[in-house]
Amino acid sequence: MALEITDSNFEEVVLKSDKPVLVDFWAEWCGPCRMVGPVVEELAKEYEGKAVIGKVDVDSNPEISVRFGIRNIPALLFFKNGEIVDKQIGAVPKSVLAEKLEKQL
């Protein structure tokens, strides 16, 4: 299951991770986010132990959203060694996200 990432645990879970991290910035009211949500959950299962997959509810965690300039959701950021290495804005097929994640392994 994808981790719930919040303003308070972001640094520990994402920036200090020794594995690649995929962060899904989403909101309950966002239609495309609901399409991407199940895909993110599938990736979390498939990459368990190889990568960290998490979700940030932008309404509940405004600090992180502002920090990374999230204006459109869903926004999927890929981190490695605490740095953003790739991103995807908007809903895309699972294969696109898996390919971006594979590049970071």
N, C-alpha and C positions, 0 to 999 in steps of 0.2 A: 504494500500500500504506500502511496506517495506520502511523504512527511508533511506535516503542517508547519510551514515556515512563518515565523512572526518577526515583528520588529525586534523583539527581545532575543530570539535565538538565531537570527540570520547570520551574524558573524561566526558563531560556533559551528553551525550546520553547513553553511555555504563557503564562507571565506577561509575557514581553517581546515576544510576537508582535504584529505589526501587523495580523494578520488574525483573524477569529473562530476559536475553537478548540473542538473537541468532544473531550472526554476520556472514554473508556470504561474504567471501573474494573471489572476482571473477575478470574476465577481459573480455573485448569484444571479444577477439580473441580465447577464451577458449571454445572448443566444449562442454565438460562436464558441464561447468558453465551455458551454455545456456539451458541445460537439467534441471539443478537444479533451475534456476531462477524462472520459473513459480510456482514451488513447494513452494519456499520461499515466493512468493507473496500470494499464497493460505493460507499459515500458518499465514502471517501477518494479513489477514482478519479474520481468525478463532480465533486467539489469541488476537485480538484487546482488549485493556483494561486489559488483563491478563499478557501479556509479550510484550517486545519490540523486533521487528524484523527489522533488518537493513542489508544494503549491503555496502561493501567497495570495490571500484574499485582500485585494487592494482597498476595499472599504474598511477593513479592520486593521490594516497595517499601512497607513499612509506614509510613514517615514521611509520605508524601503522603496515604495513606488516613486516618491519624489527624488530620492537619492539616485535612482537609475533612470529618471526621466520617462517613466512609463506614462504614456498619454493614450495609447490604444491597447485594448486587450481583445483576445488573449495575446500576451507577449511572453515568449519563451526565451529565456536567457540561458546560455551555456557557459559555465564557469570552469576554469582549470587553474589550480594554484592561486585561487582568490581573485583571478582576473576574468573579465568577460572575453570569451574567445569566439563566440558566435551568437546569433539571435535569429528568432523567427517571429514575425508579427502576423497575427491572423491565423485562422484555422487552415491546417494543411494535413495531407494524409500521414498516417503513422510512419510510412517508409521514409519520408523526408526527415522526420525527427530522429528516427533510428539511425539514419545515415550520418546526420550531424553529430549524434552521440558517439557513434563508432569511431569517428575521426579523433575524438578526444581520449579514447582508451589507449 
